[in-house]
Amino acid sequence: MRRGPVGAHQRRLSRPGRPSAAAALLTAAALLGTACDASPGQSRAAAPDRELIPVDFDADSAHALIAHQVAFGPRVPGTEGHAAQLEWMVETLRGYADTVEVRRFTHAALSGDSVEMANVFARFRPEARDRILLVAHWDTRPIADQDPDPERRGEPIPGANDGGSGVAVLMEIARVLSSHSPPLGVDLLFTDGEDYGPGEMYLGATHFAANSPPGYRPLYGILVDLVADRSPVFPIEPQSEHYAPEVVDLVWRTAREIGMGAYFPETFGNPVDDDHIPLNQAGIRTIDIIDLDFPQWHTTADTFENTSPEGLEAVGEVLTQLILSGG
């Protein structure tokens, strides 16, 4: 992902003319009808009370999945670690999901090389019309361009948080859904090539946006990135609010309802270019849950020791609650 300009962080959320309980849009009828086309300034009906569902998302297990990924080494496309991670994800997901598809593509790199990449698309209840899309990138950055040691900036990052954490959340959600049939369809998209290099980013998300199943329009999408910081907090990402304000409302309201509101403050963080941008441009209304206040970002110190299960728990429980309560 690429950070936006500094200065927006911690601005108070202001949504003139639109009640904060706008998540009623996200019933299937609303999102598939006229409510999905409402502009950010339009009024929306208040969301009905929902019964909370017991959630067995295991944050410690998710955290262990980060260590498992880091043990493969850097997951840069074309490396042994990348191939090992792909094999592990596909094998594990096939034990959980109804269908798992490896969507391979070739990237013509700026270096002149042809690089083989792959998105992984796992589906629960693929026959269901009403669906939620969850997204995380599984590749890691080939250069530690923000490392404080100039001599190490050409090394690949370990990618514990940047890459590993989003995958860990989605893999643990897959385990939960394998024993709890969701009331609607759920798709898990693991994108490749999100962080290949300057001018070569969001490659898997862009490929999926251009090659998604015919007529594919989930109710909404949620991207999960950098969520295992040792001091996690997830302010609202401004481009998410621009593209899909009703999805922001739903997620942040759900966090409050289940006691995770402190992790999801109603303040704006800095804008971020990430995998949600090409998805939104293709008409898949997607938000980004991300904590950019991570000192080890794009450095060789993005290691397992600098992560914790705390943010995984907050994000995982919010997303699992959304799914099991029907979106």
Buried (B, 14 or more C-beta within 10 A) or exposed (E): BEBBEEEBEEBEBEBEEBEBBBBBBBBBEBBEEEBBEBEBEEEBEEBEEBEEBEBEBBBEBBBBBBBBBBEBBBBBBBBEBBBBBBEBBBEBBEEBBBEBBEBEBEBEBEEEEEBEBBBBBBBBBBEBEBBBBBBBBBBBBBBBBBBEEEEBBEBBBBBBBBBBBBBBBBBBBBBBBBEBEBBBBBBBBBBBBBBBBEEBBBBBBBBBBEEBEEEBBBBBBBBBBBBBBBEBBBBBBBBBBEBBBBBBBBBBBBBBBBEBBEBBBBBBBBBBBBBBBBBBEBEBBBBBBBBBBBEBBBBBBBBBEBBBBBBBBBBBBBBBBBBBBBB
